[in-house]
């Protein structure tokens, strides 16, 4: 874990991009819910999700303290969102180290490797070592691609909360509508803290095309491809 006191010692250091860029990390929130707040923050929209950016100020083994990057700070830095995003892609895995583990390992402590063998029915949790703000792990460079390659399947992604998301192997006998209903039921229950609710939309990662999109957009794209093949 990176212990960072540098920024905390001098709050003015938050306005110095060179001082904070190694302590940037990505955070993902619902773009519609936080529409107002997003007007004041640099962000990257993916579907109905918004990636926002924070600076880790201090970490201990119990908790961490961070500050969000605002448009005013961006004016001071003199950089654009794509520069911020690319730098955050580099620093995020160091600041918020990714953890990818089978759901039963998280829930009941089944050994990680045993659980990963049953790939088709596997539910894999993507989070970070803090188990907080871990859903953004899915946007780390190569994470979804490496997981899809390891499991040898494209993936459905259930954005279960801002703290984690769940990957499920896409296979011919999987009904994606069932997954979507499951997501809606969990979101409507008391299982997810309203502040941590991420999305009502299921997502899909296509391992061959390397495309991350809403599941409904994936279904439309596949139907269109099948239809155009029929015409030729």
VOPAGU-2260 file (C-alpha; in pm, 1 decimal, decimal comma):
REM VOPAGU-2260
SITE   aa  ch    i         X         Y         Z
SITE  UNK   A    0       0,0       0,0       0,0
SITE  UNK   A    1     124,4     349,0     -78,9
SITE  UNK   A    2     134,7     573,5     225,5
SITE  UNK   A    3     110,5     928,6     103,9
SITE  UNK   A    4     151,0    1226,0     335,8
SITE  UNK   A    5     311,2    1458,1      81,5
SITE  UNK   A    6      -9,4    1631,6     -30,1
SITE  UNK   A    7    -151,6    1650,8     321,0
SITE  UNK   A    8     146,9    1844,4     457,2
SITE  UNK   A    9      84,7    2127,8     215,9
SITE  UNK   A   10    -269,2    2174,8      84,0
SITE  UNK   A   11    -133,3    2413,2    -180,3
SITE  UNK   A   12      35,6    2107,4    -329,7
SITE  UNK   A   13    -312,7    2006,3    -450,0
SITE  UNK   A   14    -285,3    2287,8    -703,5
SITE  UNK   A   15      47,3    2158,1    -835,4
SITE  UNK   A   16     -22,7    1888,6   -1095,1
SITE  UNK   A   17     328,2    1743,4   -1080,5
SITE  UNK   A   18     285,8    1697,2    -703,4
SITE  UNK   A   19     -45,1    1508,9    -728,0
SITE  UNK   A   20     -35,2    1319,9   -1056,5
SITE  UNK   A   21     118,2    1004,6    -905,0
SITE  UNK   A   22    -161,0     998,0    -644,3
SITE  UNK   A   23    -455,8    1016,7    -886,1
SITE  UNK   A   24    -717,7     744,2    -890,8
SITE  UNK   A   25   -1041,3     685,9   -1080,0
SITE  UNK   A   26   -1380,9     664,2    -918,5
SITE  UNK   A   27   -1699,8     560,3   -1102,5
SITE  UNK   A   28   -2047,7     699,1   -1028,7
SITE  UNK   A   29   -2389,4     709,6   -1196,8
SITE  UNK   A   30   -2389,9     989,8   -1455,5
SITE  UNK   A   31   -2762,3    1068,7   -1422,5
SITE  UNK   A   32   -2777,2    1068,4   -1042,5
SITE  UNK   A   33   -2478,1    1301,3   -1019,6
SITE  UNK   A   34   -2559,6    1520,1   -1320,4
SITE  UNK   A   35   -2536,4    1842,5   -1116,5
SITE  UNK   A   36   -2205,7    1755,0    -946,5
SITE  UNK   A   37   -2050,9    1650,7   -1278,3
SITE  UNK   A   38   -2085,1    2007,7   -1404,4
SITE  UNK   A   39   -1812,8    2107,0   -1157,2
SITE  UNK   A   40   -1578,1    1810,5   -1216,1
SITE  UNK   A   41   -1375,0    1676,3   -1508,5
SITE  UNK   A   42   -1518,3    1337,6   -1604,4
SITE  UNK   A   43   -1533,6    1068,6   -1873,0
SITE  UNK   A   44   -1873,9     921,7   -1966,3
SITE  UNK   A   45   -1908,4     550,4   -2050,6
SITE  UNK   A   46   -2272,2     448,1   -2108,5
SITE  UNK   A   47   -2458,1     583,5   -1806,3
SITE  UNK   A   48   -2145,3     572,5   -1589,9
SITE  UNK   A   49   -1912,2     863,6   -1520,1
SITE  UNK   A   50   -1546,0     820,9   -1432,9
SITE  UNK   A   51   -1434,6    1101,3   -1200,2
SITE  UNK   A   52   -1089,7    1159,5   -1056,1
SITE  UNK   A   53    -958,6    1192,5    -702,9
SITE  UNK   A   54    -625,9    1250,9    -531,2
SITE  UNK   A   55    -523,0    1018,5    -248,9
SITE  UNK   A   56    -415,6    1242,1      37,4
SITE  UNK   A   57    -341,9     996,1     313,4
SITE  UNK   A   58    -371,8     621,0     357,8
SITE  UNK   A   59    -355,6     407,3     668,5
SITE  UNK   A   60    -436,5      38,2     705,1
SITE  UNK   A   61    -788,2     128,0     824,0
SITE  UNK   A   62    -895,1     405,6     589,6
SITE  UNK   A   63    -796,1     670,5     341,7
SITE  UNK   A   64    -866,8    1033,5     275,0
SITE  UNK   A   65    -898,8    1176,8     -76,2
SITE  UNK   A   66    -992,7    1497,7    -256,5
SITE  UNK   A   67   -1192,3    1522,3    -578,1
SITE  UNK   A   68   -1046,7    1698,5    -881,8
SITE  UNK   A   69   -1262,3    2000,4    -975,5
SITE  UNK   A   70   -1282,8    2216,4   -1286,0
SITE  UNK   A   71   -1112,3    2497,3   -1091,7
SITE  UNK   A   72    -817,9    2270,0   -1017,9
SITE  UNK   A   73    -805,1    2173,9   -1387,1
SITE  UNK   A   74    -782,3    2544,1   -1480,6
SITE  UNK   A   75    -485,7    2571,7   -1246,1
SITE  UNK   A   76    -323,3    2258,0   -1390,0
SITE  UNK   A   77    -370,9    2372,6   -1749,2
SITE  UNK   A   78    -441,9    2018,8   -1874,8
SITE  UNK   A   79    -738,1    1851,4   -2044,9
SITE  UNK   A   80    -949,3    1555,0   -1932,5
SITE  UNK   A   81    -776,7    1306,1   -2163,1
SITE  UNK   A   82    -436,3    1386,8   -2005,6
SITE  UNK   A   83    -591,8    1351,0   -1657,5
SITE  UNK   A   84    -757,7    1021,5   -1756,3
SITE  UNK   A   85    -439,9     874,3   -1905,5
SITE  UNK   A   86    -235,0     967,5   -1598,5
SITE  UNK   A   87    -505,5     822,4   -1370,6
SITE  UNK   A   88    -493,1     496,5   -1569,8
SITE  UNK   A   89    -124,8     469,3   -1475,9
SITE  UNK   A   90    -150,6     569,6   -1110,0
SITE  UNK   A   91    -486,6     408,1   -1013,4
SITE  UNK   A   92    -362,3      45,4   -1001,2
SITE  UNK   A   93     -79,6     154,5    -769,8
SITE  UNK   A   94    -297,6     368,8    -540,7
SITE  UNK   A   95    -604,9     142,2    -543,9
SITE  UNK   A   96    -455,5    -198,7    -616,8
SITE  UNK   A   97    -704,2    -417,6    -806,8
SITE  UNK   A   98    -841,7    -736,3    -653,7
SITE  UNK   A   99   -1018,9    -988,2    -875,6
SITE  UNK   A  100   -1162,1   -1286,2    -694,6
SITE  UNK   A  101   -1448,7   -1536,1    -721,1
SITE  UNK   A  102   -1764,9   -1429,4    -539,4
SITE  UNK   A  103   -1750,8   -1730,1    -306,9
SITE  UNK   A  104   -1396,6   -1637,6    -202,2
SITE  UNK   A  105   -1528,4   -1298,3     -96,4
SITE  UNK   A  106   -1842,1   -1441,1      66,0
SITE  UNK   A  107   -1725,5   -1765,8     230,2
SITE  UNK   A  108   -1350,7   -1784,1     176,9
SITE  UNK   A  109   -1333,0   -2064,1     -85,8
SITE  UNK   A  110    -973,7   -2088,8    -214,7
SITE  UNK   A  111    -935,8   -1856,0    -510,7
SITE  UNK   A  112    -791,0   -2106,1    -760,6
SITE  UNK   A  113   -1049,6   -2379,5    -686,2
SITE  UNK   A  114   -1334,8   -2139,1    -749,9
SITE  UNK   A  115   -1185,1   -2003,7   -1071,8
SITE  UNK   A  116   -1188,2   -2349,2   -1232,5
SITE  UNK   A  117   -1565,7   -2358,7   -1281,3
SITE  UNK   A  118   -1559,6   -2075,2   -1533,2
SITE  UNK   A  119   -1900,3   -2096,5   -1696,1
SITE  UNK   A  120   -2097,3   -2049,1   -1374,8
SITE  UNK   A  121   -1838,7   -1830,1   -1215,8
SITE  UNK   A  122   -1922,5   -1494,3   -1060,6
SITE  UNK   A  123   -1603,9   -1291,4   -1035,9
SITE  UNK   A  124   -1579,7    -978,2    -821,7
SITE  UNK   A  125   -1373,6    -682,4    -943,3
SITE  UNK   A  126   -1277,1    -444,9    -663,8
SITE  UNK   A  127    -963,0    -308,3    -497,0
SITE  UNK   A  128    -767,7    -395,1    -183,3
SITE  UNK   A  129    -968,2    -140,4      19,8
SITE  UNK   A  130   -1303,6    -288,0    -103,6
SITE  UNK   A  131   -1407,9      77,7    -144,1
SITE  UNK   A  132   -1465,9     267,2    -472,1
SITE  UNK   A  133   -1359,0     -56,4    -641,1
SITE  UNK   A  134   -1600,9     -61,8    -937,3
SITE  UNK   A  135   -1357,4     159,7   -1131,0
SITE  UNK   A  136   -1122,8    -143,3   -1144,7
SITE  UNK   A  137   -1316,0    -251,0   -1457,8
SITE  UNK   A  138   -1173,3      55,6   -1635,7
SITE  UNK   A  139    -810,1     -15,8   -1546,4
SITE  UNK   A  140    -605,3     -86,3   -1858,0
SITE  UNK   A  141    -623,4    -452,7   -1955,1
SITE  UNK   A  142    -826,2    -574,1   -1654,2
SITE  UNK   A  143   -1139,2    -689,6   -1842,9
SITE  UNK   A  144    -936,2    -815,4   -2135,9
SITE  UNK   A  145    -703,5   -1021,7   -1912,1
SITE  UNK   A  146    -998,8   -1167,9   -1721,3
SITE  UNK   A  147   -1191,0   -1252,9   -2041,4
SITE  UNK   A  148    -876,7   -1415,0   -2185,4
SITE  UNK   A  149    -817,2   -1616,4   -1866,9
SITE  UNK   A  150   -1179,5   -1737,7   -1856,2
SITE  UNK   A  151   -1190,8   -1772,4   -2237,0
SITE  UNK   A  152   -1530,0   -1599,6   -2253,0
SITE  UNK   A  153   -1672,0   -1257,2   -2319,8
SITE  UNK   A  154   -1817,2   -1111,5   -2001,4
SITE  UNK   A  155   -2135,7    -958,9   -1869,7
SITE  UNK   A  156   -2059,5    -694,4   -1610,5
SITE  UNK   A  157   -2305,2    -634,1   -1325,9
SITE  UNK   A  158   -2237,0    -286,9   -1181,8
SITE  UNK   A  159   -2349,4    -393,8    -835,1
SITE  UNK   A  160   -2221,8     -87,9    -644,0
SITE  UNK   A  161   -1955,9     183,1    -654,6
SITE  UNK   A  162   -1743,2     -50,3    -437,6
SITE  UNK   A  163   -1734,8    -345,2    -676,7
SITE  UNK   A  164   -1878,3    -496,3    -992,3
SITE  UNK   A  165   -1936,8    -860,0   -1083,3
SITE  UNK   A  166   -1826,1   -1031,4   -1403,7
SITE  UNK   A  167   -2016,4   -1332,8   -1541,2
SITE  UNK   A  168   -1905,7   -1546,0   -1836,0
SITE  UNK   A  169   -2120,7   -1490,5   -2144,6
SITE  UNK   A  170   -2231,4   -1832,4   -2269,3
SITE  UNK   A  171   -2505,5   -1962,2   -2498,2
SITE  UNK   A  172   -2725,8   -2080,7   -2209,9
SITE  UNK   A  173   -2702,4   -1755,0   -2013,0
SITE  UNK   A  174   -3013,1   -1536,5   -2019,9
SITE  UNK   A  175   -2889,8   -1180,8   -1991,5
SITE  UNK   A  176   -3242,2   -1059,2   -1905,7
SITE  UNK   A  177   -3223,7   -1277,3   -1594,7
SITE  UNK   A  178   -2901,3   -1099,5   -1493,9
SITE  UNK   A  179   -3062,1    -762,2   -1559,8
SITE  UNK   A  180   -3362,6    -850,7   -1342,4
SITE  UNK   A  181   -3128,0    -966,4   -1068,6
SITE  UNK   A  182   -2946,8    -630,6   -1085,3
SITE  UNK   A  183   -3277,9    -438,7   -1061,0
SITE  UNK   A  184   -3392,6    -650,0    -765,5
SITE  UNK   A  185   -3067,6    -589,7    -576,5
SITE  UNK   A  186   -3078,2    -215,8    -653,8
SITE  UNK   A  187   -3439,6    -190,7    -533,8
SITE  UNK   A  188   -3366,7    -382,6    -213,0
SITE  UNK   A  189   -3191,4    -260,8      98,9
SITE  UNK   A  190   -2877,6    -458,9       5,0
SITE  UNK   A  191   -2718,3    -159,5    -166,3
SITE  UNK   A  192   -2671,1     170,4      13,6
SITE  UNK   A  193   -2849,1     434,0    -208,0
SITE  UNK   A  194   -2525,8     640,7    -209,6
SITE  UNK   A  195   -2336,8     342,5    -350,6
SITE  UNK   A  196   -2589,8     246,1    -619,2
SITE  UNK   A  197   -2409,5     247,4    -953,0
SITE  UNK   A  198   -2639,4     153,8   -1241,4
SITE  UNK   A  199   -2959,1     -26,4   -1345,4
SITE  UNK   A  200   -2791,5    -119,1   -1673,0
SITE  UNK   A  201   -2604,4    -442,0   -1733,8
SITE  UNK   A  202   -2281,0    -407,3   -1936,0
SITE  UNK   A  203   -2092,2    -640,6   -2168,2
SITE  UNK   A  204   -1726,1    -682,6   -2261,4
SITE  UNK   A  205   -1664,3    -845,0   -2601,1
SITE  UNK   A  206   -1329,9   -1023,9   -2577,0
SITE  UNK   A  207   -1283,7   -1053,6   -2955,2
SITE  UNK   A  208   -1377,4    -696,8   -3047,9
SITE  UNK   A  209   -1245,7    -544,4   -2720,8
SITE  UNK   A  210   -1568,6    -343,0   -2683,8
SITE  UNK   A  211   -1721,4    -243,4   -2349,3
SITE  UNK   A  212   -2085,7    -135,1   -2386,4
SITE  UNK   A  213   -2432,9    -163,2   -2236,4
SITE  UNK   A  214   -2569,2    -518,2   -2269,5
SITE  UNK   A  215   -2866,0    -389,5   -2470,9
SITE  UNK   A  216   -2627,8    -218,9   -2718,2
SITE  UNK   A  217   -2431,2    -542,0   -2746,3
SITE  UNK   A  218   -2751,5    -737,6   -2823,2
SITE  UNK   A  219   -2848,3    -483,5   -3093,5
SITE  UNK   A  220   -2499,1    -502,0   -3246,2
SITE  UNK   A  221   -2507,1    -884,2   -3259,4
SITE  UNK   A  222   -2856,8    -886,9   -3414,7
SITE  UNK   A  223   -2745,5    -633,8   -3674,9
SITE  UNK   A  224   -2442,8    -849,6   -3760,9
SITE  UNK   A  225   -2659,9   -1162,8   -3796,3
SITE  UNK   A  226   -2907,7    -972,7   -4009,8
SITE  UNK   A  227   -2640,1    -835,0   -4242,8
SITE  UNK   A  228   -2492,1   -1186,4   -4279,9
SITE  UNK   A  229   -2834,0   -1316,0   -4386,0
SITE  UNK   A  230   -2852,6   -1048,8   -4653,6
SITE  UNK   A  231   -2518,4   -1141,0   -4807,6
